[in-house]
Amino acid sequence: MLSPELMKRIGQRLMSDDVKEGLDSLHFRDAGHGFDVFGMHPSVIHFGFGVTCWLYEEYFRVISQGIENIPQEGSAIIAANHSGNLPIDGMMLWHDVLRHTNPARVLRGIADHFVPALPFIGTLFARGGMVGGSRGNVRALLTAGELLMIFPEGTPGIIKPWSKRYQLQKFRVGHAELAIQNRCPIVPVGIVGAEEQLPAFFSSKRIGKMFGIESMPFPVTPIPLPVRYRIYYGEPIHVEKEYTPADADDPKILKEVAERVKRSVHQLIQKGLKERSGVFS
């Protein structure tokens, strides 16, 4: 891996001056050796942001609304729909929050168990803020006032067939439980565009098991299509004001909160679908 200093210089060369200044205010908790306690490094944040600028600005031409719903400080869970066969939607959401928050805030992506174990990729993602999804890790991040990026649909959302595009899959209740336990709001996010970026002609459960996932999709095109991304941030759902931490043990309450978040995400997706004139515009 490149040295941190070189990675930061490369990243800064790839970004415009207006966004470079905002990134200098990056919210970062140094554990005393240049990394935070989970391995995130600000130089890698600069690098990751820089190398995704062209994708964000020119290829996917991202439009976002409602960024004011992301808290400027303190913990929150950002819950979004997931799709597209590759987690590019997470990348664009990560980039969008970094670009539009001041001080710049890093979304801490909560990954499925197999991602941190991937050679090289697992380490690179950790340097960019990703964290393995254990309860202890998540609790520590929320206690430290971090922003968590969670996709409640999990893998079923990202590998669902073309016929089910923009049909939300079952929302797991983990994000609701964590928000109630740790007394933080949930910000629903609807992402439009990712469903069409990489259509698959079939998926293999057998090959997927080799990688620890439910199914391995095989796309029609070798690279993602230049769809236009639209990201919509909804009003925060303040579960910390409505429930006590003890309510996190009630399955009925968790299901109700998860369904509430799902409805909000669905409404944001429908708004985006109505506002766009086509997949590429």
C-alpha positions in Angstrom: 0.0 0.0 0.0 1.2 3.5 -0.7 2.5 5.7 2.1 -0.1 7.9 3.9 1.6 11.1 2.7 1.6 10.0 -0.9 -2.0 8.9 -0.7 -3.0 12.3 0.6 -1.1 14.1 -2.1 -2.7 12.0 -4.8 -6.1 12.5 -3.4 -5.7 16.3 -3.2 -4.5 16.5 -6.8 -7.7 14.7 -7.9 -10.1 17.1 -6.2 -11.0 20.7 -6.8 -9.9 23.5 -4.5 -13.4 24.1 -3.2 -13.9 20.6 -1.9 -10.3 20.3 -0.7 -10.8 23.1 1.8 -13.8 21.4 3.3 -12.0 18.2 3.7 -9.2 19.9 5.7 -11.8 20.2 8.5 -12.2 16.4 8.7 -13.7 15.1 11.9 -11.1 12.5 13.1 -10.3 10.9 16.5 -6.6 10.0 16.5 -5.9 7.1 18.8 -2.3 8.3 19.1 -0.6 6.7 16.2 -2.2 8.4 13.1 -5.1 6.0 12.9 -8.3 5.9 14.9 -9.1 2.8 17.0 -10.7 1.0 14.1 -7.8 1.8 11.6 -9.2 4.8 9.8 -6.6 7.2 8.5 -7.3 10.7 7.3 -4.8 10.4 4.4 -6.8 7.4 3.0 -10.0 9.5 3.4 -8.4 12.2 1.2 -7.2 9.5 -1.3 -10.6 7.8 -1.4 -12.4 11.0 -1.8 -10.1 12.2 -4.6 -10.3 9.0 -6.6 -14.1 9.0 -6.5 -14.5 12.7 -7.5 -14.6 11.9 -11.2 -17.2 9.1 -10.6 -19.3 11.4 -8.4 -19.1 14.5 -10.5 -18.8 13.3 -14.1 -19.8 9.7 -14.4 -22.8 9.3 -12.1 -23.4 13.1 -11.8 -24.8 12.8 -8.3 -27.7 15.0 -7.2 -28.5 15.1 -3.5 -31.2 16.8 -1.4 -31.7 17.2 2.3 -28.1 17.0 3.5 -29.2 19.4 6.3 -30.8 16.4 7.9 -27.4 14.9 8.7 -26.4 16.2 12.2 -23.3 18.4 12.3 -22.2 16.6 15.4 -23.1 13.6 17.5 -24.0 10.1 16.6 -26.7 9.0 14.1 -27.5 6.0 12.0 -27.9 6.6 8.3 -30.2 3.9 6.9 -30.4 3.6 3.2 -31.7 1.2 0.5 -29.1 -1.0 -1.1 -28.9 -2.2 -4.7 -26.8 -2.5 -7.9 -24.8 -5.7 -7.5 -21.7 -3.7 -6.5 -21.7 -1.4 -3.4 -21.2 1.7 -5.5 -24.2 3.2 -3.8 -22.4 3.1 -0.5 -19.4 4.7 -2.1 -21.4 7.6 -3.5 -23.3 8.1 -0.2 -19.9 8.1 1.7 -18.6 10.7 -0.8 -21.7 12.9 -0.7 -21.7 13.2 3.1 -18.0 14.0 3.1 -18.5 16.7 0.5 -21.5 18.4 2.0 -20.9 18.4 5.8 -18.9 21.0 7.6 -16.8 20.0 9.4 -16.5 17.1 7.0 -17.9 13.9 8.6 -17.0 10.3 7.6 -19.8 7.8 7.2 -18.6 4.6 9.0 -19.9 1.8 6.8 -21.0 -1.3 8.8 -19.9 -4.2 6.7 -21.0 -7.8 6.5 -18.7 -10.3 8.1 -16.9 -11.4 5.0 -15.8 -7.9 3.8 -13.1 -7.1 6.5 -11.5 -10.5 5.7 -11.0 -9.8 2.0 -7.3 -9.5 1.2 -6.1 -5.9 0.6 -9.7 -4.6 0.1 -10.6 -5.2 3.7 -7.6 -3.2 4.9 -8.2 -0.4 2.4 -11.9 -0.1 3.4 -11.0 0.0 7.1 -8.6 2.8 6.4 -11.5 4.6 4.7 -13.7 4.2 7.7 -15.4 0.9 7.3 -15.9 -1.3 10.4 -16.9 -4.9 10.8 -20.5 -5.1 12.0 -20.1 -6.6 15.5 -22.2 -5.1 18.3 -19.2 -4.0 20.2 -17.8 -2.1 17.3 -21.1 -0.4 16.6 -21.6 0.5 20.2 -18.1 2.0 20.5 -18.7 4.1 17.3 -22.0 5.5 18.5 -20.6 6.3 22.0 -17.8 8.2 20.2 -20.4 10.3 18.3 -19.8 8.8 14.9 -22.1 8.5 11.9 -23.0 5.0 10.9 -24.0 3.9 7.4 -26.2 0.9 7.5 -28.2 -0.9 4.8 -31.0 -2.6 6.6 -31.8 -4.9 3.6 -28.3 -6.3 3.8 -27.1 -8.5 0.9 -30.6 -9.4 -0.4 -31.0 -5.8 -1.4 -27.9 -5.6 -3.5 -28.4 -8.9 -5.3 -32.1 -8.8 -6.0 -33.2 -9.5 -9.6 -34.0 -6.8 -12.1 -37.7 -7.6 -11.8 -37.6 -6.4 -8.2 -35.7 -3.1 -8.7 -36.8 -0.4 -6.3 -38.8 -2.9 -4.3 -37.4 -2.8 -0.8 -36.5 -6.2 0.7 -37.1 -7.0 4.4 -35.5 -4.5 6.7 -33.6 -6.1 9.5 -34.2 -4.6 13.0 -30.6 -4.2 14.0 -30.4 -0.5 13.2 -33.6 0.2 15.2 -32.2 -1.8 18.2 -28.9 0.1 18.1 -30.5 3.5 17.7 -32.8 2.9 20.7 -30.0 1.4 22.9 -27.5 4.2 22.1 -30.1 7.0 22.1 -29.4 8.4 18.6 -31.6 9.4 15.6 -32.0 7.4 12.4 -31.8 9.4 9.2 -33.5 7.6 6.3 -31.9 7.8 2.9 -33.4 6.9 -0.5 -31.0 6.3 -3.4 -32.2 6.3 -7.0 -30.1 5.2 -9.9 -28.1 2.3 -8.5 -30.7 -0.3 -9.4 -29.9 0.2 -13.1 -26.1 0.6 -12.9 -25.2 -3.1 -13.4 -28.1 -5.3 -14.4 -27.4 -9.0 -14.0 -28.5 -11.8 -16.4 -28.3 -14.5 -13.7 -27.0 -15.2 -10.1 -25.3 -18.3 -8.7 -26.0 -19.4 -5.2 -23.3 -22.0 -5.4 -20.5 -19.5 -6.3 -21.9 -17.0 -3.8 -21.4 -19.5 -1.0 -17.7 -19.6 -1.9 -17.5 -15.9 -0.9 -19.8 -16.1 2.1 -22.8 -14.4 0.4 -26.2 -15.6 -0.6 -25.7 -15.4 -4.3 -23.1 -14.1 -6.8 -24.6 -12.0 -9.6 -23.2 -12.0 -13.1 -23.8 -8.6 -14.8 -24.8 -8.0 -18.4 -22.2 -5.2 -18.8 -18.5 -5.4 -17.8 -18.6 -2.0 -16.1 -21.4 0.0 -14.4 -23.6 2.1 -16.7 -23.3 5.9 -16.4 -26.7 6.2 -14.6 -27.5 9.4 -12.8 -27.5 9.0 -9.0 -30.0 10.8 -6.8 -29.6 10.8 -3.0 -32.4 12.0 -0.7 -31.9 12.5 3.0 -35.2 12.3 5.0 -36.0 14.0 8.3 -34.4 12.3 11.3 -36.5 9.8 13.2 -35.8 10.7 16.8 -36.2 7.3 18.5 -34.0 8.6 21.3 -36.9 10.9 22.3 -39.6 8.3 21.9 -38.1 5.3 23.6 -35.9 4.3 26.5 -32.9 1.9 26.1 -35.0 -0.8 27.8 -37.4 -0.7 24.8 -34.6 -2.1 22.6 -35.5 -5.5 24.2 -39.1 -5.4 22.8 -39.3 -7.2 19.4 -42.6 -5.4 18.7 -41.1 -2.0 19.1 -38.1 -2.9 17.0 -40.3 -4.2 14.2 -42.4 -1.0 14.3 -39.3 1.3 14.1 -37.8 -0.8 11.3 -41.1 -0.6 9.3 -41.2 3.2 10.0 -37.7 3.6 8.6 -38.6 1.4 5.6 -41.7 3.5 4.8 -39.6 6.7 4.9 -36.9 5.2 2.6 -39.7 4.0 0.3 -41.2 7.5 0.1 -37.8 9.1 -0.7 -37.2 6.5 -3.5 -40.7 7.3 -5.0 -39.9 11.0 -4.8 -36.7 10.4 -6.8 -38.3 8.2 -9.3 -41.0 10.9 -10.0 -38.4 13.7 -10.3 -36.1 12.0 -12.8 -36.9 12.0 -16.5 -34.9 9.0 -17.3 -32.2 6.6 -16.0 -29.4 8.7 -17.4 -30.8 12.1 -16.6 
